[in-house]
Amino acid sequence: MSDPTIHAAGKYRRACKYNAFVPDKLLGLPLSLDATLAGLVSEAEAAVRSLNEVAVPALDPLARLLLRTESIASSKVEGLQLGLREVARAEARVETGQGASTTAIEILANIDAMVLAIDEAARVSRFGVPQIVAIHKRLMERAERQRAAGAIRTQQNWIGGNDHNPCGADFVPPPPEELEELLADLCESINDDLLPPVIQAAFVHAQFESIHPFEDGNGRTGRALIHVVLRRRGVAPRYVPPISVVIAGTRSRYIDGLTNFRGDRINQWVEYFADAAGRSARLAKAYLEAVQTLRAEWRNRLAGIPEAPRADAAAWAVIDVLPAHPMISVAVGAAAAGRSKPATYEAFKQLDAAGVLVPLSKARRNQSWEVNGLLDLIGGLESGVLPEAVSA
């Protein structure tokens, strides 16, 4: 077992006292909401349900767009930040078998972890610790600290202070010997359905952050659990509300909210979380409408080129999947649209001629195209700003 104080300065090798926080168990946690807060929670749930009312299989690419946005914003909360086009370029490079920066790889891994959370972990009959471990492993297996991927900690960790001991830390989670019982209780709470879904998601997330069972990646894993709860409860069967977009823009309030939860000021945390859930759902719904308008514009452009493709041509199928891929290659387009590579290559030429796709280089090998107008539009979504047509 390593000792981080061995090579530390003398002041960090001195004995000191600290208090580790051991949260109460979630099952049976008392809750009393006044009318105003109960109304806010109800409005948030209604907003998430309303977002999902428009969900049909034909709009699946929009579901991936929201999931992608949530994952990138969740990484941003942890200080993993890249420009919108940098992330999209990195995603396109990885999809064509090329390399990307360490930060980009971590951000893209968070998208993979979110997919695992809502497509697999949320669908098991009984959610348990193995599902949490699987989400964390997917998140961290390509990170610099990949040795800790999927490994529940066996040592004390802490937030803030110094790297050598927990003295002076902002928060010290429970000792390792408390984790098994706390995680079992957390999973039983995820399987329960007595609380309103938004409150359940708020409690599960705050409790997970308080337990902090991994060396790294706790915040991103904990925010994935929000969507596990909302999907299991049937509130968000297809579209995830990008709650992390709101959290990233109100990070200090988010941290204060978690502190309130730990300090028996539960209602203040629920108020913050419900507001974030409702705002993110309304924001997402506005952008789904804006992206559908943009997709209609792409169709008009394609129909207007000389020798426009027939109604059954691959180009129309490719247009349908573009919202999920701000930058796209022929191989990815073919797989997403379910068409052959030769047909998809012809479709890309037609979409290029229509100004729907813009080639990123003149090279023929590992070529990718940017989807015209999409990154500019979702830049507003990732910034938490309503589309112009809605905010006017």
Secondary structure as UniProt FT lines:
FT   TURN            4..7
FT   HELIX           10..12
FT   TURN            27..28
FT   HELIX           35..53
FT   HELIX           57..59
FT   HELIX           60..77
FT   TURN            78..79
FT   HELIX           84..95
FT   TURN            96..97
FT   HELIX           102..119
FT   HELIX           121..123
FT   HELIX           129..140
FT   TURN            141..142
FT   TURN            144..145
FT   HELIX           146..148
FT   TURN            149..150
FT   TURN            167..168
FT   HELIX           176..178
FT   HELIX           179..191
FT   HELIX           197..211
FT   HELIX           218..232
FT   TURN            233..234
FT   HELIX           243..249
FT   HELIX           251..262
FT   TURN            263..264
FT   HELIX           266..303
FT   TURN            306..307
FT   TURN            311..312
FT   HELIX           314..321
FT   HELIX           322..324
FT   STRAND          327..328
FT   HELIX           330..337
FT   HELIX           341..353
FT   TURN            354..355
FT   STRAND          357..359
FT   TURN            365..366
FT   STRAND          369..371
FT   TURN            372..373
FT   HELIX           374..382
FT   TURN            383..384
FT   HELIX           388..391
//
